[in-house]
Amino acid sequence: MSTLRKYAHLLWQYPLEFAVSGILVAIVAITFAQVVFRYVLMAPLSWSEELARFLLLWLASLSAAYAFKLRSHFALTFVVDWFDEKTQRHIRSLATFIVAGFLLIFIRQSFSFTLAVRDQIAPGTQMSMAIPYSSALVGSVLMFYYVVKNWWDDFRVAEAEQAPVPPSTDPSPSADPSTDPGASPEPGTEA
């Protein structure tokens, strides 16, 4: 497999990770360029601070979605741990539905807000303000996706653990005489 194909496969497999990493690299590069232009070349860039702020909005939204993907958000479980496994699953499902409901409301509101600012133009970058503010919409949609996906994965695992194990379907006795208690020993061996 060529190197380009490897990277394309990794990009396809981990798009969120690449997006977050790329945005972080872009913020560092833009901020470094701003420092060089302002203090070394004495010709500050008019768009760099604004673009870095907009990228920071995208970084925060996508990073929050990435944390949902990895299930690394903070959770207090000391009370839930007192209950049996079945009750814990029900409590986790309830918490998931509450978070999903909040995210659905957030998606709706961020969509409305993004549409409301689409005609406003940023002074430094001359881009529509819908671009930076749509980060909340994209991030919340991804968060909702990962919340539901993680819940569904947990549900399937719990369902598989509760499924009865089917009995063996091999009706024939073992053909190996060493495991047959009624078989006579081979000649030259003692019983």
C-alpha positions as a Markdown table, in Angstrom:
| # | Residue | x | y | z |
|---|---|---|---|---|
| 1 | Met | 0.0 | 0.0 | 0.0 |
| 2 | Ser | 1.4 | 3.3 | -1.0 |
| 3 | Thr | 2.0 | 6.1 | 1.5 |
| 4 | Leu | -0.7 | 8.3 | 0.0 |
| 5 | Arg | -3.2 | 5.4 | 0.2 |
| 6 | Lys | -2.3 | 4.9 | 3.9 |
| 7 | Tyr | -2.9 | 8.5 | 4.7 |
| 8 | Ala | -6.1 | 8.6 | 2.7 |
| 9 | His | -7.3 | 5.5 | 4.6 |
| 10 | Leu | -6.4 | 7.1 | 7.9 |
| 11 | Leu | -8.1 | 10.3 | 6.9 |
| 12 | Trp | -11.2 | 8.3 | 6.0 |
| 13 | Gln | -11.1 | 6.3 | 9.2 |
| 14 | Tyr | -10.4 | 9.2 | 11.6 |
| 15 | Pro | -11.8 | 12.4 | 10.0 |
| 16 | Leu | -12.7 | 14.1 | 13.3 |
| 17 | Glu | -9.2 | 13.6 | 14.7 |
| 18 | Phe | -7.6 | 15.0 | 11.5 |
| 19 | Ala | -9.9 | 18.0 | 11.6 |
| 20 | Val | -9.1 | 18.8 | 15.2 |
| 21 | Ser | -5.4 | 18.3 | 14.6 |
| 22 | Gly | -5.4 | 20.4 | 11.5 |
| 23 | Ile | -7.3 | 23.3 | 13.2 |
| 24 | Leu | -4.8 | 23.3 | 16.1 |
| 25 | Val | -1.9 | 23.4 | 13.7 |
| 26 | Ala | -3.6 | 26.2 | 11.8 |
| 27 | Ile | -4.2 | 28.3 | 15.0 |
| 28 | Val | -0.5 | 27.9 | 16.0 |
| 29 | Ala | 0.7 | 28.8 | 12.4 |
| 30 | Ile | -1.6 | 31.9 | 12.2 |
| 31 | Thr | -0.7 | 33.1 | 15.6 |
| 32 | Phe | 3.0 | 32.7 | 15.0 |
| 33 | Ala | 2.7 | 34.5 | 11.6 |
| 34 | Gln | 0.9 | 37.3 | 13.4 |
| 35 | Val | 3.7 | 37.7 | 16.0 |
| 36 | Val | 6.3 | 37.7 | 13.2 |
| 37 | Phe | 4.5 | 40.2 | 11.1 |
| 38 | Arg | 3.6 | 42.5 | 14.0 |
| 39 | Tyr | 6.9 | 42.5 | 16.0 |
| 40 | Val | 9.6 | 41.6 | 13.4 |
| 41 | Leu | 8.3 | 43.0 | 10.2 |
| 42 | Met | 6.3 | 45.8 | 11.8 |
| 43 | Ala | 3.4 | 45.1 | 9.5 |
| 44 | Pro | 0.6 | 43.5 | 11.4 |
| 45 | Leu | -2.0 | 41.3 | 9.6 |
| 46 | Ser | -5.5 | 42.6 | 9.8 |
| 47 | Trp | -7.2 | 39.2 | 9.6 |
| 48 | Ser | -5.0 | 36.9 | 11.7 |
| 49 | Glu | -6.4 | 37.5 | 15.1 |
| 50 | Glu | -10.0 | 37.2 | 13.9 |
| 51 | Leu | -9.3 | 34.0 | 11.9 |
| 52 | Ala | -7.5 | 32.5 | 14.9 |
| 53 | Arg | -10.6 | 33.2 | 17.1 |
| 54 | Phe | -12.9 | 31.7 | 14.5 |
| 55 | Leu | -10.7 | 28.6 | 14.3 |
| 56 | Leu | -10.8 | 28.4 | 18.1 |
| 57 | Leu | -14.6 | 28.2 | 18.0 |
| 58 | Trp | -14.3 | 25.3 | 15.6 |
| 59 | Leu | -11.6 | 23.7 | 17.7 |
| 60 | Ala | -13.8 | 23.9 | 20.8 |
| 61 | Ser | -16.9 | 22.5 | 19.1 |
| 62 | Leu | -15.1 | 19.6 | 17.4 |
| 63 | Ser | -13.1 | 18.8 | 20.5 |
| 64 | Ala | -16.3 | 18.5 | 22.5 |
| 65 | Ala | -17.6 | 16.1 | 19.9 |
| 66 | Tyr | -14.4 | 14.1 | 20.0 |
| 67 | Ala | -14.7 | 13.9 | 23.8 |
| 68 | Phe | -18.2 | 12.4 | 23.3 |
| 69 | Lys | -16.7 | 9.9 | 20.8 |
| 70 | Leu | -14.2 | 8.8 | 23.4 |
| 71 | Arg | -16.6 | 9.0 | 26.3 |
| 72 | Ser | -14.1 | 11.2 | 28.1 |
| 73 | His | -16.5 | 13.8 | 29.5 |
| 74 | Phe | -16.7 | 14.1 | 33.3 |
| 75 | Ala | -19.3 | 12.0 | 34.9 |
| 76 | Leu | -20.2 | 11.5 | 38.6 |
| 77 | Thr | -21.0 | 7.8 | 39.1 |
| 78 | Phe | -20.6 | 7.4 | 42.9 |
| 79 | Val | -24.3 | 7.2 | 43.5 |
| 80 | Val | -25.0 | 5.1 | 40.4 |
| 81 | Asp | -22.4 | 2.6 | 41.5 |
| 82 | Trp | -24.6 | 1.7 | 44.5 |
| 83 | Phe | -27.2 | 0.0 | 42.2 |
| 84 | Asp | -27.1 | -3.3 | 40.5 |
| 85 | Glu | -26.0 | -3.6 | 36.8 |
| 86 | Lys | -29.5 | -3.5 | 35.4 |
| 87 | Thr | -30.5 | -0.4 | 37.3 |
| 88 | Gln | -27.2 | 1.2 | 36.3 |
| 89 | Arg | -28.0 | 0.6 | 32.6 |
| 90 | His | -31.4 | 2.2 | 33.1 |
| 91 | Ile | -29.9 | 5.2 | 34.7 |
| 92 | Arg | -27.2 | 5.6 | 32.0 |
| 93 | Ser | -30.0 | 5.3 | 29.4 |
| 94 | Leu | -32.0 | 8.0 | 31.1 |
| 95 | Ala | -28.9 | 10.3 | 31.3 |
| 96 | Thr | -28.3 | 9.6 | 27.6 |
| 97 | Phe | -31.8 | 10.6 | 26.7 |
| 98 | Ile | -31.5 | 13.8 | 28.7 |
| 99 | Val | -28.2 | 14.7 | 27.0 |
| 100 | Ala | -29.7 | 13.8 | 23.6 |
| 101 | Gly | -32.7 | 16.0 | 24.3 |
| 102 | Phe | -30.6 | 18.9 | 25.3 |
| 103 | Leu | -28.5 | 18.5 | 22.2 |
| 104 | Leu | -31.5 | 18.4 | 20.0 |
| 105 | Ile | -32.6 | 21.8 | 21.5 |
| 106 | Phe | -29.1 | 23.1 | 21.1 |
| 107 | Ile | -29.0 | 21.9 | 17.4 |
| 108 | Arg | -32.2 | 23.8 | 16.7 |
| 109 | Gln | -31.1 | 27.0 | 18.4 |
| 110 | Ser | -27.7 | 27.0 | 16.8 |
| 111 | Phe | -29.2 | 26.4 | 13.4 |
| 112 | Ser | -31.5 | 29.4 | 14.0 |
| 113 | Phe | -28.6 | 31.5 | 15.2 |
| 114 | Thr | -26.4 | 30.5 | 12.2 |
| 115 | Leu | -29.2 | 31.6 | 9.8 |
| 116 | Ala | -29.7 | 34.8 | 11.7 |
| 117 | Val | -26.0 | 35.9 | 11.3 |
| 118 | Arg | -25.5 | 34.7 | 7.7 |
| 119 | Asp | -25.7 | 38.2 | 6.3 |
| 120 | Gln | -23.2 | 39.7 | 8.7 |
| 121 | Ile | -19.6 | 40.1 | 7.5 |
| 122 | Ala | -16.6 | 39.8 | 9.7 |
| 123 | Pro | -14.5 | 43.0 | 9.4 |
| 124 | Gly | -11.0 | 41.4 | 9.2 |
| 125 | Thr | -11.6 | 38.2 | 7.1 |
| 126 | Gln | -14.6 | 39.5 | 5.1 |
| 127 | Met | -16.3 | 36.1 | 5.6 |
| 128 | Ser | -19.9 | 35.5 | 6.6 |
| 129 | Met | -20.4 | 35.2 | 10.3 |
| 130 | Ala | -22.3 | 32.0 | 9.6 |
| 131 | Ile | -19.0 | 30.2 | 9.0 |
| 132 | Pro | -17.6 | 30.6 | 12.6 |
| 133 | Tyr | -21.0 | 30.3 | 14.3 |
| 134 | Ser | -21.9 | 27.2 | 12.4 |
| 135 | Ser | -19.2 | 25.4 | 14.4 |
| 136 | Ala | -21.8 | 25.2 | 17.2 |
| 137 | Leu | -24.3 | 23.5 | 14.8 |
| 138 | Val | -21.7 | 21.0 | 13.4 |
| 139 | Gly | -20.3 | 20.3 | 16.9 |
| 140 | Ser | -23.7 | 19.6 | 18.4 |
| 141 | Val | -24.8 | 17.4 | 15.5 |
| 142 | Leu | -21.6 | 15.3 | 16.0 |
| 143 | Met | -22.1 | 15.2 | 19.8 |
| 144 | Phe | -25.7 | 14.0 | 19.3 |
| 145 | Tyr | -24.4 | 11.4 | 16.8 |
| 146 | Tyr | -21.8 | 10.0 | 19.3 |
| 147 | Val | -24.2 | 10.1 | 22.3 |
| 148 | Val | -26.7 | 8.0 | 20.4 |
| 149 | Lys | -24.0 | 5.7 | 18.8 |
| 150 | Asn | -22.4 | 5.0 | 22.2 |
| 151 | Trp | -25.8 | 4.3 | 23.8 |
| 152 | Trp | -26.7 | 1.9 | 21.0 |
| 153 | Asp | -23.3 | 0.2 | 21.2 |
| 154 | Asp | -23.8 | -0.3 | 25.0 |
| 155 | Phe | -27.3 | -1.5 | 24.4 |
| 156 | Arg | -26.2 | -4.1 | 21.9 |
| 157 | Val | -23.4 | -5.3 | 24.3 |
| 158 | Ala | -25.8 | -5.6 | 27.2 |
| 159 | Glu | -28.3 | -7.5 | 25.0 |
| 160 | Ala | -25.6 | -9.9 | 23.9 |
| 161 | Glu | -24.5 | -10.5 | 27.5 |
| 162 | Gln | -28.1 | -11.4 | 28.5 |
| 163 | Ala | -28.7 | -13.7 | 25.5 |
| 164 | Pro | -28.9 | -17.4 | 26.5 |
| 165 | Val | -26.0 | -19.5 | 25.2 |
| 166 | Pro | -27.3 | -22.2 | 22.8 |
| 167 | Pro | -26.5 | -25.8 | 23.7 |
| 168 | Ser | -24.0 | -27.7 | 21.6 |
| 169 | Thr | -25.4 | -28.8 | 18.3 |
| 170 | Asp | -22.9 | -31.7 | 17.8 |
| 171 | Pro | -25.1 | -34.9 | 18.3 |
| 172 | Ser | -22.4 | -37.4 | 17.4 |
| 173 | Pro | -20.1 | -38.8 | 20.1 |
| 174 | Ser | -16.4 | -38.1 | 19.9 |
| 175 | Ala | -14.6 | -40.2 | 17.3 |
| 176 | Asp | -11.4 | -40.0 | 19.4 |
| 177 | Pro | -11.1 | -43.4 | 21.3 |
| 178 | Ser | -9.0 | -41.8 | 24.0 |
| 179 | Thr | -12.0 | -39.8 | 25.2 |
| 180 | Asp | -14.5 | -42.7 | 24.9 |
| 181 | Pro | -14.7 | -44.4 | 28.4 |
| 182 | Gly | -15.9 | -47.7 | 27.0 |
| 183 | Ala | -13.1 | -48.1 | 24.4 |
| 184 | Ser | -10.5 | -50.7 | 25.0 |
| 185 | Pro | -6.9 | -49.6 | 25.4 |
| 186 | Glu | -4.6 | -49.9 | 22.5 |
| 187 | Pro | -2.4 | -53.0 | 22.4 |
| 188 | Gly | 0.8 | -52.5 | 24.4 |
| 189 | Thr | -0.6 | -49.9 | 26.8 |
| 190 | Glu | -1.9 | -50.4 | 30.2 |
| 191 | Ala | -5.4 | -49.4 | 31.3 |
